[in-house]
Amino acid sequence: MTTNKRIVLASRPQGAVQPENFRIEEAPTSRPGEGEVLVRNEWLSLDPYMRGRMSDAKSYVKGVDIGEVMVGQTVGEVVESAHPGFKPGDKVLTSTGWQQYGVARGKELRMIDASRVPASYYLGILGMPGLTAWFGLFELAKPKAGETVVVSAATGAVGSVVGQLAKAKGCRAVGIAGGPEKCDYAVRELGYDACVDYKAGQLHDDLKAACPKGIDVNFENVGGGVLDTVLRQMNLFGRVTVCGLIAEYNATETYGYKALRSILVNRLRVQGMIVFDWAERYGEALADLGARVATRQLKYRESIVEGLDNAPQGLIDLLAGKNFGKQLVRLQP
């Protein structure tokens, strides 16, 4: 029987995630039962939400238990099927987590077409990050042509799509990113009108210069001081989509926001988003995103970690902002 390598949660992090919070295990590969399939995972997605799943604090979904396989989406190939809708060789999107092989119920799988685009795209621009960008911008923020849209983590898996969609809508797109290389990429490759380097130490002044007419829409992926700074420059009746708060995920103390008065004074609409709320409409968004990818209207970049053993460090680097684009783990050579 084939041996399955997997990574489980060994302990809950206190503050920043550490390598010792994970444990590598090997066990016999499970066989699929009725209505299930066995998938050989090829790509693993690493995402900021995983930090929350490592905690036992109340959240929108249950956290990972100690000793349980780390949660995560994968794409791979069916190697054995006990479900009439799937056969060996089919490429599928799954949620079997940090392991080389996984058994999943057929109703939990989504068939993908790896002949059109690389299979890894279904974990990024044609997967959860792309869907998050699409619904968070168009359904919640509802930008209008001529408005200024600010996107934090502007070159990340979600932010990079938001900025390009905002430009396509006729908006002025301004990114916030860490370091001159990312800011240059945001403007030169992704088409942002401007990108502010928060690491330069003058975020307020640089953002004000980049947004001379103020900010109408904020797509927030970072939180903390970045969100505080943006709130101070929001226009009347502006909209804030709170998608992520990555600056706070490793914090041991809650950030003390100082600019919440702007929500009252400017009558802002601030709404958190979890992409699962639009599950019944994924097809609509994927059709639009797929068409834009096919016609090269959307550009996309991946950061790749090689091998399951390196997944913990990949997540640690992601949470520290060291990734450039969508963070993935290549599980198979």
Residue frames relative to the residue before (quaternion, step in Angstrom):
aa qw qx qy qz dx dy dz
M 1.0000 0.0000 0.0000 0.0000 0.00 0.00 0.00
T 0.5235 -0.6497 0.4578 0.3070 3.58 -1.02 0.84
T 0.3695 -0.7161 0.5495 0.2209 3.56 -1.04 0.80
N 0.2311 -0.7722 0.5810 0.1129 3.55 -0.97 0.92
K 0.2116 -0.7493 0.6150 0.1250 3.57 -0.88 0.99
R 0.0371 0.8012 -0.5940 0.0627 3.55 -0.93 0.92
I 0.2796 -0.7302 0.5957 0.1836 3.55 -1.29 0.41
V 0.1241 -0.8038 0.5813 0.0252 3.53 -0.77 1.12
L 0.5503 -0.5772 0.4823 0.3624 3.54 -1.31 0.31
A 0.2200 -0.8095 0.5362 0.0937 3.58 -0.55 1.19
S 0.7873 -0.0785 0.0741 0.6071 3.59 1.09 -0.69
R 0.4920 -0.6516 0.4871 0.3099 3.55 -1.21 0.47
P 0.4403 -0.7168 0.4696 0.2680 3.61 -0.75 1.00
Q 0.2058 -0.7156 0.6521 0.1429 3.52 -1.22 0.66
G 0.7784 0.0663 -0.0932 0.6173 3.55 -0.07 1.29
A 0.8354 -0.1390 0.1151 0.5192 3.57 -0.99 -0.86
V 0.5289 -0.6190 0.4824 0.3231 3.55 -1.12 0.74
Q 0.1431 -0.7875 0.5973 0.0509 3.55 -1.03 0.89
P 0.6421 -0.5336 0.3692 0.4082 3.64 -1.13 0.48
E 0.6661 0.5277 -0.3114 0.4252 3.59 1.03 -0.76
N 0.5267 0.6122 -0.4238 0.4102 3.61 1.25 -0.01
F 0.7108 0.3968 -0.2351 0.5311 3.58 1.32 -0.17
R 0.1013 -0.7739 0.6198 0.0812 3.56 -1.27 0.39
I 0.3165 -0.7367 0.5701 0.1791 3.57 -0.94 0.93
E 0.0339 -0.7970 0.6028 -0.0164 3.56 -0.89 0.97
E 0.1770 -0.7375 0.6345 0.1491 3.53 -1.31 0.34
A 0.0717 0.7830 -0.6100 0.0987 3.55 -1.00 0.89
P 0.6229 -0.5243 0.4002 0.4207 3.60 -1.17 0.36
T 0.4958 -0.6502 0.4876 0.3061 3.56 -1.06 0.74
S 0.4337 -0.7107 0.4937 0.2511 3.57 -0.88 0.97
R 0.3774 -0.6917 0.5638 0.2474 3.55 -1.26 0.51
P 0.4926 -0.6691 0.4577 0.3166 3.62 -0.98 0.69
G 0.3305 -0.7148 0.5823 0.2016 3.53 -1.10 0.78
E 0.7574 -0.3570 0.2604 0.4807 3.57 -1.29 -0.08
G 0.8189 0.2025 -0.1802 0.5059 3.55 -0.85 1.02
E 0.6590 0.4942 -0.3014 0.4803 3.57 1.29 0.12
V 0.1937 -0.7509 0.6145 0.1454 3.54 -1.35 0.24
L 0.3311 -0.6945 0.5984 0.2237 3.54 -1.28 0.49
V 0.1254 -0.8119 0.5700 0.0109 3.55 -0.74 1.13
R 0.2703 -0.7076 0.6301 0.1709 3.54 -1.05 0.84
N 0.2914 -0.8020 0.4994 0.1500 3.57 -0.27 1.27
E 0.2151 -0.7911 0.5660 0.0868 3.54 -0.99 0.92
W 0.7916 0.0973 -0.0289 0.6026 3.58 1.09 -0.76
L 0.1507 -0.7618 0.6257 0.0741 3.54 -1.13 0.81
S 0.3218 -0.7369 0.5660 0.1816 3.55 -0.96 0.92
L 0.1384 -0.7469 0.6430 0.0976 3.57 -1.08 0.82
D 0.0126 0.8217 -0.5627 0.0891 3.55 -0.75 1.11
P 0.6310 -0.5725 0.3661 0.3743 3.60 -1.10 0.64
Y 0.5929 0.5996 -0.3794 0.3809 3.63 1.02 -0.69
M 0.5488 0.6417 -0.3936 0.3633 3.60 1.18 -0.50
R 0.5738 0.5775 -0.3891 0.4311 3.59 1.13 -0.55
G 0.6596 0.5052 -0.3117 0.4610 3.58 0.97 -0.79
R 0.6550 0.5228 -0.3153 0.4453 3.58 1.03 -0.73
M 0.6131 0.5504 -0.3450 0.4496 3.58 1.25 -0.37
S 0.6386 0.4987 -0.3086 0.4983 3.56 1.32 -0.17
D 0.3774 -0.7048 0.5417 0.2597 3.56 -1.23 0.39
A 0.3818 0.7187 -0.4886 0.3146 3.58 1.26 0.32
K 0.6090 -0.5643 0.4124 0.3750 3.56 -1.16 0.60
S 0.0874 0.7871 -0.6037 0.0909 3.57 -0.91 0.94
Y 0.7187 -0.4479 0.3093 0.4327 3.56 -1.30 -0.15
V 0.7576 0.1216 -0.1240 0.6292 3.59 1.32 -0.18
K 0.6374 -0.5383 0.3957 0.3838 3.55 -1.27 0.39
G 0.4630 -0.6797 0.4988 0.2733 3.57 -1.06 0.75
V 0.5995 -0.5386 0.4452 0.3904 3.55 -1.34 0.15
D 0.3847 -0.7159 0.5337 0.2336 3.58 -0.91 0.90
I 0.5895 -0.5424 0.4500 0.3946 3.56 -1.20 0.47
G 0.7893 0.2654 -0.2250 0.5059 3.56 -0.84 1.02
E 0.5962 0.5603 -0.3553 0.4521 3.58 1.32 -0.11
V 0.5853 -0.5711 0.4399 0.3712 3.58 -1.17 0.63
M 0.5158 -0.6441 0.4701 0.3134 3.56 -0.95 0.92
V 0.4717 -0.6947 0.4793 0.2555 3.53 -0.98 0.93
G 0.3124 0.7470 -0.5559 0.1879 3.55 -1.16 0.57
Q 0.4650 -0.6591 0.5123 0.2947 3.54 -1.20 0.56
T 0.0765 -0.7782 0.6227 0.0298 3.54 -1.18 0.67
V 0.1676 -0.7057 0.6563 0.2077 3.50 -1.37 0.14
G 0.1243 0.8013 -0.5729 0.1196 3.53 -1.04 0.75
E 0.5450 -0.6149 0.4786 0.3096 3.51 -1.37 -0.27
V 0.4609 -0.6648 0.5163 0.2812 3.55 -0.98 0.89
V 0.1324 -0.8028 0.5784 0.0594 3.59 -0.82 1.01
E 0.7839 0.0173 -0.0232 0.6203 3.58 1.23 -0.41
S 0.0650 -0.8305 0.5531 -0.0120 3.57 -0.83 0.95
A 0.0803 -0.7464 0.6589 0.0476 3.50 -1.15 0.84
H 0.5773 0.5267 -0.3748 0.4989 3.53 1.21 0.70
P 0.4912 -0.7085 0.4182 0.2859 3.62 -0.77 0.98
G 0.6708 0.5307 -0.3010 0.4218 3.60 1.16 -0.46
F 0.7602 0.3067 -0.1748 0.5455 3.58 1.25 -0.18
K 0.0999 -0.7842 0.6116 0.0330 3.53 -1.16 0.71
P 0.6504 -0.5027 0.3721 0.4311 3.61 -1.15 0.40
G 0.7310 0.3810 -0.3126 0.4719 3.53 -0.95 0.95
D 0.5447 0.6095 -0.4060 0.4086 3.59 1.20 -0.36
K 0.3111 -0.7199 0.5890 0.1950 3.56 -1.08 0.77
V 0.0070 -0.8307 0.5527 -0.0656 3.56 -0.77 1.07
L 0.3665 -0.6569 0.6127 0.2423 3.50 -1.40 0.43
T 0.0046 -0.8151 0.5770 -0.0524 3.57 -0.76 1.05
S 0.2983 -0.7083 0.5941 0.2376 3.54 -1.37 -0.09
T 0.2498 0.8171 -0.4837 0.1899 3.57 0.91 0.92
G 0.5366 -0.7007 0.3662 0.2948 3.59 1.25 0.12
W 0.7629 -0.4039 0.2910 0.4125 3.50 -1.40 -0.24
Q 0.5208 0.5998 -0.4563 0.4010 3.56 0.25 1.26
Q 0.5749 -0.6243 0.4150 0.3280 3.54 -1.21 0.53
Y 0.7757 0.1289 -0.0796 0.6127 3.58 1.13 -0.61
G 0.0192 0.8076 -0.5890 0.0197 3.56 -1.09 0.69
V 0.2968 -0.7229 0.5968 0.1822 3.54 -1.16 0.70
A 0.0271 0.8027 -0.5926 0.0611 3.56 -0.86 0.99
R 0.5169 -0.6096 0.4970 0.3378 3.54 -1.19 0.53
G 0.6039 -0.6140 0.3743 0.3438 3.53 -0.98 0.85
K 0.6626 0.5197 -0.3153 0.4377 3.58 0.99 -0.77
E 0.6512 0.5080 -0.3146 0.4680 3.59 1.27 -0.26
L 0.6238 0.5538 -0.3301 0.4418 3.58 1.28 -0.16
R 0.1470 -0.7481 0.6342 0.1285 3.51 -1.30 0.40
M 0.3934 -0.7097 0.5346 0.2362 3.55 -0.77 1.04
I 0.1139 -0.7875 0.6026 0.0610 3.57 -1.02 0.80
D 0.3596 -0.7116 0.5658 0.2103 3.53 -1.26 0.52
A 0.1281 -0.8320 0.5386 0.0355 3.56 -0.08 1.32
S 0.5320 0.6130 -0.4211 0.4048 3.61 1.25 0.14
R 0.6565 0.5188 -0.2963 0.4605 3.58 1.21 -0.49
V 0.7772 -0.0181 0.0640 0.6258 3.54 0.93 -0.98
P 0.6486 -0.4956 0.3734 0.4409 3.63 -1.16 0.30
A 0.6014 -0.5979 0.3951 0.3533 3.57 -1.03 0.80
S 0.6182 0.5790 -0.3429 0.4062 3.59 1.05 -0.73
Y 0.5525 0.6294 -0.3947 0.3780 3.61 1.14 -0.51
Y 0.6378 0.5500 -0.3278 0.4281 3.58 1.14 -0.62
L 0.6307 0.4620 -0.3388 0.5235 3.57 1.33 0.08
G 0.7453 0.3736 -0.1930 0.5174 3.56 1.28 -0.17
I 0.8640 0.1084 -0.0527 0.4889 3.52 -0.48 -1.21
L 0.7407 0.2984 -0.2010 0.5674 3.60 1.19 -0.50
G 0.6392 0.4829 -0.3259 0.5020 3.54 1.21 0.57
M 0.8507 -0.1712 0.1109 0.4845 3.54 -1.18 -0.56
P 0.6684 0.4862 -0.3427 0.4465 3.68 0.82 -0.76
G 0.6617 0.5005 -0.3122 0.4629 3.58 0.93 -0.84
L 0.6447 0.5135 -0.3128 0.4721 3.57 1.00 -0.83
T 0.6340 0.5366 -0.3241 0.4528 3.56 1.00 -0.83
A 0.6514 0.5100 -0.3097 0.4687 3.56 0.95 -0.89
W 0.6819 0.5215 -0.2875 0.4247 3.57 0.83 -1.03
F 0.7370 0.4061 -0.2402 0.4840 3.58 0.74 -1.03
G 0.6481 0.5358 -0.3261 0.4318 3.58 0.98 -0.78
L 0.6989 0.4427 -0.2658 0.4948 3.55 1.06 -0.73
F 0.7862 0.3807 -0.1991 0.4443 3.56 0.59 -1.14
E 0.7422 0.4152 -0.2368 0.4698 3.61 0.97 -0.75
L 0.7616 0.3450 -0.1992 0.5111 3.59 1.03 -0.71
A 0.7584 0.3868 -0.2191 0.4767 3.60 0.70 -1.05
K 0.0807 -0.8532 0.5091 0.0799 3.58 1.14 -0.72
P 0.0404 0.8410 -0.5377 0.0430 3.62 0.64 1.06
K 0.2534 -0.7437 0.5999 0.1510 3.52 -1.21 0.62
A 0.6253 -0.5426 0.3993 0.3939 3.57 -1.13 0.62
G 0.7736 0.3243 -0.2626 0.4769 3.55 -0.96 0.93
E 0.5879 0.5705 -0.3755 0.4334 3.60 1.22 -0.28
T 0.4227 -0.6774 0.5407 0.2648 3.56 -1.30 0.39
V 0.1057 -0.7902 0.6036 0.0080 3.54 -0.78 1.14
V 0.1306 -0.7865 0.6013 0.0530 3.58 -0.75 1.07
V 0.0999 -0.8003 0.5912 -0.0017 3.55 -0.88 1.05
S 0.2085 -0.7621 0.5979 0.1352 3.60 -0.68 1.03
A 0.7639 0.1930 -0.2460 0.5645 3.56 -1.19 0.67
A 0.0514 0.8985 -0.4344 0.0359 3.52 1.09 0.92
T 0.7466 0.3672 -0.2292 0.5051 3.61 1.11 -0.48
G 0.4541 0.6922 -0.4476 0.3380 3.60 1.25 0.16
A 0.7635 -0.3946 0.2565 0.4422 3.54 -1.33 0.07
V 0.7219 0.3870 -0.2332 0.5241 3.60 0.98 -0.81
G 0.6942 0.5228 -0.2890 0.4016 3.56 0.72 -1.09
S 0.6418 0.5403 -0.3341 0.4296 3.57 0.97 -0.81
V 0.6575 0.4839 -0.3050 0.4904 3.58 1.11 -0.66
V 0.6206 0.5527 -0.3426 0.4382 3.58 0.98 -0.83
G 0.6732 0.5144 -0.3053 0.4348 3.57 0.82 -0.97
Q 0.6814 0.4826 -0.2911 0.4670 3.56 0.93 -0.86
L 0.6442 0.5043 -0.3249 0.4745 3.60 1.01 -0.75
A 0.6309 0.5309 -0.3351 0.4559 3.59 1.03 -0.75
K 0.6418 0.5126 -0.3183 0.4733 3.59 0.99 -0.80
A 0.6514 0.5182 -0.3119 0.4581 3.56 0.97 -0.87
K 0.6495 0.5090 -0.3026 0.4769 3.57 1.20 -0.55
G 0.5573 -0.6285 0.3819 0.3855 3.58 1.25 -0.15
C 0.4814 0.6721 -0.4276 0.3656 3.56 1.25 0.41
R 0.4579 -0.5781 0.5710 0.3607 3.52 -1.38 0.11
A 0.1370 -0.8124 0.5656 0.0358 3.59 -0.54 1.18
V 0.0294 -0.7889 0.6129 -0.0341 3.55 -0.75 1.13
G 0.2079 -0.8037 0.5500 0.0913 3.54 -0.73 1.08
I 0.1792 -0.7103 0.6612 0.1618 3.50 -1.39 0.30
A 0.1200 0.7956 -0.5776 0.1383 3.58 -0.67 1.10
G 0.4822 -0.6863 0.4752 0.2656 3.54 -1.29 0.27
G 0.8201 0.1903 -0.1744 0.5107 3.57 -0.43 1.22
P 0.5981 -0.6088 0.3932 0.3421 3.58 -1.10 0.69
E 0.6121 0.5613 -0.3681 0.4181 3.62 1.03 -0.66
K 0.6807 0.4731 -0.2914 0.4775 3.57 0.90 -0.89
C 0.6502 0.5152 -0.3227 0.4556 3.57 0.97 -0.80
D 0.6368 0.5221 -0.3225 0.4668 3.58 1.01 -0.80
Y 0.6447 0.5166 -0.3113 0.4696 3.59 1.00 -0.85
A 0.6334 0.5524 -0.3332 0.4273 3.58 0.97 -0.87
V 0.7222 0.4220 -0.2407 0.4924 3.58 0.94 -0.88
R 0.7366 0.4575 -0.2428 0.4349 3.55 0.76 -1.09
E 0.7961 0.3065 -0.1536 0.4987 3.60 0.87 -0.90
L 0.7594 0.3901 -0.2178 0.4730 3.59 0.86 -0.91
G 0.4964 -0.7097 0.3930 0.3088 3.58 1.24 -0.25
Y 0.3209 0.7323 -0.5354 0.2723 3.60 1.16 0.35
D 0.5065 -0.6364 0.4881 0.3166 3.57 -1.14 0.63
A 0.7750 -0.0785 0.0655 0.6236 3.57 1.15 -0.64
C 0.0781 -0.7754 0.6224 0.0725 3.56 -1.24 0.40
V 0.2539 -0.7866 0.5548 0.0944 3.55 -0.83 1.08
D 0.3173 -0.7412 0.5674 0.1677 3.55 -0.91 0.98
Y 0.2883 -0.7903 0.5126 0.1721 3.59 -0.31 1.21
K 0.6087 0.5699 -0.3517 0.4254 3.59 1.19 -0.46
A 0.5486 0.6329 -0.3903 0.3824 3.61 1.24 -0.27
G 0.4949 -0.7233 0.3790 0.2972 3.57 1.30 -0.18
Q 0.7287 0.3409 -0.2434 0.5418 3.60 1.22 0.19
L 0.0247 0.8653 -0.4992 0.0385 3.52 0.95 0.98
H 0.6571 0.5269 -0.3371 0.4208 3.60 0.81 -0.91
D 0.7175 0.4474 -0.2651 0.4634 3.58 0.75 -1.03
D 0.6657 0.4999 -0.3124 0.4576 3.59 0.93 -0.84
L 0.6541 0.5026 -0.3162 0.4686 3.58 1.00 -0.78
K 0.6324 0.5295 -0.3307 0.4586 3.58 1.00 -0.77
A 0.6542 0.5019 -0.3113 0.4725 3.59 1.02 -0.77
A 0.6868 0.4819 -0.2786 0.4674 3.58 1.06 -0.75
C 0.7597 0.2767 -0.1523 0.5685 3.59 1.23 -0.44
P 0.0685 -0.8598 0.5045 0.0386 3.61 0.57 1.11
K 0.7242 0.3873 -0.2456 0.5150 3.60 1.17 -0.45
G 0.6126 -0.5470 0.3514 0.4495 3.57 1.23 0.34
I 0.4940 -0.6542 0.4996 0.2800 3.56 -1.35 -0.02
D 0.2457 -0.7857 0.5565 0.1126 3.57 -0.80 1.04
V 0.7933 0.1028 -0.0184 0.5999 3.56 1.05 -0.84
N 0.0666 -0.7684 0.6352 0.0408 3.54 -1.03 0.86
F 0.1276 -0.7522 0.6424 0.0729 3.56 -0.77 1.06
E 0.1222 -0.8693 0.4789 0.0049 3.53 -0.08 1.37
N 0.0433 -0.8095 0.5851 -0.0225 3.54 -0.73 1.16
V 0.7180 0.4874 -0.2221 0.4446 3.58 1.24 -0.39
G 0.1909 -0.8027 0.5412 0.1621 3.59 0.76 -1.00
G 0.6831 0.5024 -0.3453 0.4022 3.55 -1.27 -0.40
G 0.8463 -0.1428 0.1225 0.4984 3.54 -1.06 -0.83
V 0.5905 0.5664 -0.3723 0.4381 3.58 1.12 -0.57
L 0.6814 0.4668 -0.2903 0.4833 3.59 0.82 -0.94
D 0.6172 0.5537 -0.3431 0.4413 3.58 0.97 -0.81
T 0.6702 0.5026 -0.2877 0.4642 3.57 0.98 -0.89
V 0.6576 0.5091 -0.3072 0.4626 3.57 0.94 -0.86
L 0.6320 0.5559 -0.3429 0.4170 3.60 0.89 -0.88
R 0.6378 0.5512 -0.3254 0.4283 3.58 1.04 -0.72
Q 0.7595 0.3713 -0.1897 0.4994 3.58 1.17 -0.51
M 0.4050 0.7244 -0.4693 0.3016 3.59 1.23 0.28
N 0.4310 -0.6922 0.5251 0.2437 3.55 -1.15 0.71
L 0.6929 -0.4522 0.3668 0.4253 3.53 -1.33 0.26
F 0.8459 0.0716 -0.1123 0.5164 3.57 -0.94 1.00
G 0.2738 0.7690 -0.5249 0.2411 3.57 1.05 0.74
R 0.3099 -0.7418 0.5674 0.1782 3.56 -1.30 0.34
V 0.1132 -0.7815 0.6125 0.0356 3.53 -1.01 0.90
T 0.1410 -0.7576 0.6336 0.0683 3.57 -0.74 1.10
V 0.1673 -0.7856 0.5909 0.0746 3.57 -0.57 1.17
C 0.0809 -0.8289 0.5531 -0.0222 3.52 -0.21 1.38
G 0.8073 -0.0693 0.0820 0.5803 3.57 1.00 -0.82
L 0.1940 -0.7613 0.6104 0.1010 3.54 -1.29 0.45
I 0.0183 0.8798 -0.4750 0.0021 3.53 0.96 0.92
A 0.5961 0.5773 -0.3672 0.4202 3.60 1.11 -0.55
E 0.7291 0.4345 -0.2256 0.4782 3.59 1.19 -0.50
Y 0.4995 0.7095 -0.4187 0.2679 3.60 1.18 -0.35
N 0.7498 0.3644 -0.2091 0.5111 3.59 1.03 -0.72
A 0.4705 0.7082 -0.4273 0.3074 3.58 1.27 -0.10
T 0.3481 -0.7285 0.5530 0.2058 3.56 -1.08 0.74
E 0.7432 0.2546 -0.1836 0.5909 3.58 1.30 -0.23
T 0.5303 -0.6439 0.4537 0.3134 3.56 -1.03 0.82
Y 0.4695 -0.6707 0.4966 0.2883 3.58 -0.94 0.89
G 0.3118 -0.7597 0.5438 0.1731 3.58 -0.95 0.87
Y 0.2386 -0.7996 0.5356 0.1300 3.57 -0.19 1.25
K 0.2370 -0.8025 0.5417 0.0804 3.54 -0.99 0.95
A 0.7375 0.4374 -0.2211 0.4646 3.59 1.19 -0.43
L 0.2990 0.7829 -0.5060 0.2043 3.61 1.13 0.44
R 0.5105 0.6468 -0.4205 0.3797 3.59 1.20 -0.38
S 0.5761 0.6034 -0.3748 0.4044 3.59 1.13 -0.59
I 0.5897 0.5756 -0.3708 0.4284 3.59 1.09 -0.63
L 0.6843 0.4692 -0.2647 0.4915 3.55 1.03 -0.87
V 0.7109 0.4847 -0.2754 0.4287 3.55 0.68 -1.13
N 0.7780 0.3362 -0.1647 0.5045 3.59 0.93 -0.93
R 0.3793 -0.7541 0.4632 0.2701 3.58 1.32 0.14
L 0.1555 0.8277 -0.5192 0.1454 3.53 0.90 0.99
R 0.2808 -0.7021 0.6182 0.2146 3.54 -1.23 0.49
V 0.0288 -0.8008 0.5964 -0.0469 3.57 -0.48 1.25
Q 0.0953 0.8123 -0.5671 0.0977 3.56 -0.66 1.08
G 0.3682 -0.7039 0.5672 0.2173 3.51 -1.00 0.91
M 0.1366 -0.8086 0.5675 0.0733 3.56 -1.15 0.54
I 0.0589 -0.7237 0.6866 0.0380 3.50 -1.21 0.77
V 0.4785 -0.7373 0.3931 0.2701 3.56 -0.51 1.19
F 0.5554 0.6311 -0.3933 0.3723 3.61 1.13 -0.55
D 0.5563 0.6296 -0.3890 0.3778 3.59 1.17 -0.47
W 0.7308 0.3770 -0.2193 0.5250 3.59 1.23 -0.41
A 0.2109 0.8368 -0.4907 0.1204 3.60 1.22 0.36
E 0.6783 0.5036 -0.3007 0.4426 3.59 0.97 -0.79
R 0.7309 0.3991 -0.2321 0.5026 3.60 1.24 -0.26
Y 0.2889 0.7866 -0.5054 0.2056 3.59 1.22 0.27
G 0.6264 0.5767 -0.3407 0.3988 3.58 0.95 -0.85
E 0.6272 0.5494 -0.3219 0.4486 3.56 1.04 -0.82
A 0.7007 0.4585 -0.2672 0.4769 3.57 0.86 -0.97
L 0.6640 0.5173 -0.3125 0.4403 3.58 0.91 -0.88
A 0.6091 0.5448 -0.3560 0.4532 3.59 1.07 -0.68
D 0.6770 0.4796 -0.2895 0.4773 3.58 0.94 -0.88
L 0.6714 0.4917 -0.3023 0.4648 3.59 0.86 -0.93
G 0.6470 0.5328 -0.3174 0.4436 3.58 0.97 -0.87
A 0.6508 0.5083 -0.3138 0.4686 3.57 0.99 -0.83
R 0.6656 0.4992 -0.3083 0.4613 3.59 0.98 -0.80
V 0.6326 0.5125 -0.3287 0.4787 3.58 1.07 -0.71
A 0.6658 0.5251 -0.3021 0.4355 3.56 0.90 -0.96
T 0.7411 0.3736 -0.2120 0.5160 3.57 1.06 -0.71
R 0.4748 -0.7183 0.3941 0.3212 3.57 1.36 0.33
Q 0.3387 0.7297 -0.5180 0.2906 3.57 1.06 0.70
L 0.7397 0.3069 -0.1830 0.5703 3.56 1.26 -0.48
K 0.2098 -0.7613 0.6028 0.1142 3.55 -0.90 0.96
Y 0.1226 -0.8138 0.5676 -0.0239 3.53 -1.08 0.78
R 0.0677 -0.7995 0.5969 0.0049 3.55 -1.00 0.85
E 0.1757 -0.7914 0.5808 0.0741 3.58 -1.07 0.80
S 0.1995 -0.7063 0.6623 0.1508 3.54 -1.26 0.64
I 0.1083 -0.8437 0.5258 0.0022 3.56 -0.57 1.15
V 0.1768 -0.7376 0.6470 0.0783 3.52 -0.98 1.02
E 0.3256 -0.7727 0.5174 0.1708 3.58 -0.87 0.94
G 0.8530 0.1857 -0.1517 0.4636 3.55 -0.83 1.05
L 0.5787 -0.6187 0.4193 0.3262 3.55 -1.05 0.87
D 0.6018 0.5908 -0.3622 0.3970 3.61 1.00 -0.76
N 0.7231 0.4438 -0.2323 0.4756 3.58 1.13 -0.66
A 0.3917 0.7399 -0.4692 0.2810 3.60 1.26 0.10
P 0.6374 0.5268 -0.3634 0.4292 3.66 0.85 -0.75
Q 0.6759 0.4731 -0.3028 0.4771 3.58 0.89 -0.88
G 0.6027 0.5621 -0.3534 0.4426 3.57 1.10 -0.66
L 0.6658 0.4806 -0.3030 0.4836 3.59 0.98 -0.81
I 0.6211 0.5419 -0.3350 0.4563 3.59 0.99 -0.82
D 0.6750 0.4856 -0.2892 0.4742 3.58 0.93 -0.91
L 0.6178 0.5485 -0.3391 0.4500 3.58 1.03 -0.78
L 0.6920 0.4790 -0.2792 0.4624 3.57 0.86 -0.96
A 0.6775 0.4543 -0.2783 0.5071 3.58 1.26 -0.42
G 0.5317 -0.6693 0.3838 0.3492 3.59 1.29 0.12
K 0.4449 0.7186 -0.4425 0.2997 3.58 1.18 0.39
N 0.5511 0.6056 -0.4034 0.4085 3.59 1.24 -0.19
F 0.1937 -0.7406 0.6295 0.1332 3.55 -1.31 0.37
G 0.7949 0.0747 -0.0925 0.5950 3.56 -0.05 1.29
K 0.7738 -0.3276 0.2588 0.4764 3.55 -1.26 -0.42
Q 0.2945 -0.7703 0.5438 0.1557 3.60 -0.79 1.04
L 0.0259 0.8055 -0.5866 0.0800 3.56 -0.73 1.14
V 0.2446 -0.7068 0.6357 0.1911 3.50 -1.38 0.31
R 0.2626 -0.7345 0.6018 0.1715 3.58 -0.83 0.99
L 0.2345 -0.8284 0.4992 0.0983 3.56 -0.41 1.24
Q 0.7675 0.2450 -0.1309 0.5777 3.56 1.15 -0.60
P 0.5657 -0.6125 0.4267 0.3504 3.62 -1.01 0.73
